[in-house]
Amino acid sequence: MSEIFISENAGEKLIEYLKDIGHSVTFVEPGNPRQVYPAISKHPDIYMCKLGTDPEAFVYEGERSMLECDYPGNIRYNAVVIGDYFIHNLKYTDKSLLKVVAGLKKIHVKQGYTKCNVAAIDESRMITSDRGIANSIAAAAPELNVLLVSESQVLLPGFPEGFIGGACGRVGQSIIFNGNLEEHSDFEKICQFIGDAGLETVYFKEYPLTDIGSIIERKA
């Protein structure tokens, strides 16, 4: 059994599914006073960073007191670790987190909401709709496999759009999406890409694909 960090804004079907397969669900609270603006105040990937894609990977929990309400003060922990690489806008990464990942190779990207924009699949695969992230990774780490998908395919209440990384997460041997992945124009490509990694794709047709700040698994 694992502990799954998730927003309370996640779909009921997703929450039920996680509990039905034996996991405990921990809803991320915004805190009092709220550190970041309301639309992302319950998003796990604002407060923590999983240091790898393996289910056993360590989950680093940041200091909420270090966060500020608006960008870029709210992105200190919104980074991605894939294989030997730490990917983030390194201008704003929390110094304590950088110490923890000191042994990893660093890739700087302009997009500060890096984890929101990246669905980390395994130690060499990721999905993003951010061309800048894709180009930076191709230049710095051509051995990594990046699937670039269409933008504006994910909802985020309060914003014009959300991001695919924030709409999903790896739990065990599955990549689980919060909502109906079939509505995404790159549905078949995404499923094939995940399947090529030997993983299952899970999604829920009952509601639209929605950004909830990632689904983060921590092994018990």
C-alpha positions in Angstrom: 0.0 0.0 0.0 1.1 3.5 -0.8 0.1 7.0 0.4 -1.2 9.0 -2.5 -1.0 12.8 -2.3 -3.8 14.4 -4.3 -5.9 17.5 -4.5 -9.4 17.3 -2.9 -10.5 18.7 -6.3 -9.6 15.4 -7.9 -12.5 13.6 -9.5 -14.5 11.3 -7.3 -13.9 8.3 -9.7 -10.2 8.8 -9.3 -10.3 9.0 -5.6 -12.5 5.9 -5.4 -10.2 4.0 -7.7 -7.1 4.7 -5.7 -8.9 3.6 -2.5 -10.3 0.5 -4.2 -6.8 -0.7 -5.3 -5.6 -0.4 -1.7 -4.0 3.0 -1.3 -4.5 5.6 1.3 -5.4 9.1 0.0 -4.0 12.2 1.6 -5.6 15.5 0.5 -3.2 18.4 0.3 -4.4 21.4 2.3 -3.7 25.0 1.4 -2.7 25.9 4.9 -3.5 29.0 7.0 -2.5 31.5 5.9 -2.6 30.3 2.3 0.9 30.4 0.9 -0.1 30.4 -2.8 -3.0 31.7 -4.9 -6.2 29.7 -4.7 -6.2 27.9 -8.1 -3.1 25.9 -7.2 -3.3 26.0 -3.3 -4.3 22.4 -3.1 -1.8 21.1 -5.7 0.7 18.5 -4.4 3.4 19.5 -6.9 3.6 23.0 -5.5 4.6 21.6 -2.0 6.6 18.5 -2.8 8.9 17.0 -5.4 9.2 13.2 -6.2 12.9 12.5 -6.8 12.4 9.9 -9.5 9.7 8.0 -11.4 10.0 4.7 -9.7 7.2 4.0 -7.1 9.9 3.7 -4.5 11.5 7.1 -5.2 11.8 9.5 -2.3 9.2 12.3 -2.0 10.8 15.6 -0.9 8.4 17.8 1.1 9.3 21.5 1.0 9.0 24.2 3.6 5.7 26.0 3.0 7.1 29.1 4.7 9.5 29.4 1.7 6.7 29.8 -0.8 5.2 33.1 -1.9 1.7 33.7 -3.3 2.6 34.5 -6.9 5.1 33.3 -9.6 8.0 32.8 -9.3 7.9 32.5 -5.5 5.5 29.6 -5.7 7.5 27.3 -8.0 10.4 26.4 -5.7 9.5 22.7 -5.6 7.7 22.3 -8.9 10.6 20.3 -10.5 11.0 17.0 -12.3 13.5 14.2 -11.7 13.9 11.6 -14.4 16.8 9.2 -14.5 20.0 11.1 -13.6 18.4 14.5 -14.4 16.9 17.3 -12.3 14.8 19.6 -14.5 13.5 23.0 -13.5 13.9 26.7 -13.8 17.1 26.7 -11.7 16.9 30.4 -11.0 14.1 29.8 -8.6 14.6 26.3 -7.3 14.7 26.1 -3.5 18.3 25.9 -2.2 17.5 23.1 0.2 16.1 21.0 -2.7 19.1 21.7 -4.8 21.3 20.3 -2.0 19.2 17.1 -1.9 19.7 16.6 -5.7 23.3 17.8 -5.7 24.4 14.5 -7.4 22.1 14.8 -10.3 22.7 16.5 -13.6 20.8 19.8 -14.0 18.7 20.9 -17.0 17.5 24.5 -16.8 14.2 25.3 -18.5 12.3 28.6 -18.7 9.0 27.2 -17.6 8.9 27.4 -13.8 5.9 25.2 -13.5 8.0 22.3 -14.8 6.2 19.4 -13.1 2.8 20.8 -14.0 4.0 20.7 -17.7 5.7 17.3 -17.6 4.2 13.8 -17.1 7.0 11.7 -15.9 6.6 8.2 -17.2 9.8 6.3 -16.4 13.5 6.9 -16.0 13.9 7.9 -19.7 10.4 9.0 -20.9 8.2 12.0 -20.4 5.3 13.8 -22.0 4.9 17.6 -22.3 3.0 20.2 -24.3 5.7 22.8 -23.6 8.0 23.1 -26.7 10.6 25.0 -24.7 10.9 22.2 -22.2 11.1 19.6 -25.0 13.8 21.6 -26.9 15.9 22.1 -23.7 15.9 18.4 -22.9 16.7 17.4 -26.5 19.7 19.7 -26.4 21.0 18.7 -22.9 20.0 15.0 -22.8 19.2 13.5 -26.2 19.0 10.1 -24.6 15.8 11.0 -22.9 12.6 10.3 -24.9 10.1 13.3 -24.9 6.7 13.0 -26.4 5.5 16.5 -27.4 1.7 16.8 -27.4 -0.8 19.5 -28.3 -1.5 22.4 -26.0 -4.9 23.5 -24.5 -6.2 20.0 -23.9 -6.4 20.1 -20.1 -8.7 22.1 -17.8 -7.6 24.1 -14.8 -10.5 26.1 -13.1 -9.5 29.7 -12.9 -7.1 29.6 -15.8 -7.4 29.4 -19.6 -5.8 25.9 -19.5 -4.0 23.4 -17.4 -1.2 21.0 -18.2 -0.8 17.3 -18.8 1.7 16.7 -16.0 -0.6 18.2 -13.5 -3.5 16.0 -14.7 -1.8 12.7 -14.0 0.8 10.7 -12.0 2.5 7.3 -11.8 1.1 4.9 -9.3 2.7 1.5 -9.3 2.8 0.3 -12.9 0.1 2.7 -14.1 0.0 6.2 -15.3 -3.4 7.5 -14.0 -5.1 10.5 -15.5 -7.7 12.7 -13.7 -10.4 12.6 -16.3 -11.2 11.5 -19.8 -7.9 11.1 -21.7 -9.9 10.0 -24.8 -10.8 13.6 -25.3 -7.2 14.6 -25.9 -6.3 14.9 -29.6 -3.1 12.9 -29.0 -4.9 10.1 -27.0 -3.5 7.2 -29.1 0.0 8.6 -29.1 0.0 9.0 -25.4 -1.3 5.5 -24.7 1.2 4.0 -27.1 4.0 5.9 -25.5 3.0 4.8 -22.0 2.5 1.2 -23.3 6.0 1.2 -24.8 7.3 1.7 -21.3 5.5 -1.4 -20.1 2.9 0.6 -18.1 -0.9 0.7 -18.1 -2.9 3.8 -18.9 -5.9 4.5 -16.5 -8.4 7.3 -17.0 -12.0 8.2 -16.2 -14.6 9.0 -18.9 -17.0 10.6 -16.5 -15.4 14.0 -16.5 -13.0 16.2 -18.5 -9.2 15.9 -18.2 -8.3 18.3 -15.4 -5.1 19.6 -13.9 -5.0 18.8 -10.1 -1.3 19.4 -9.4 -0.2 15.8 -10.2 -0.8 12.6 -8.4 2.2 11.7 -6.2 2.8 8.3 -4.7 4.8 7.7 -1.6 5.5 4.1 -0.7 4.5 3.2 2.9 
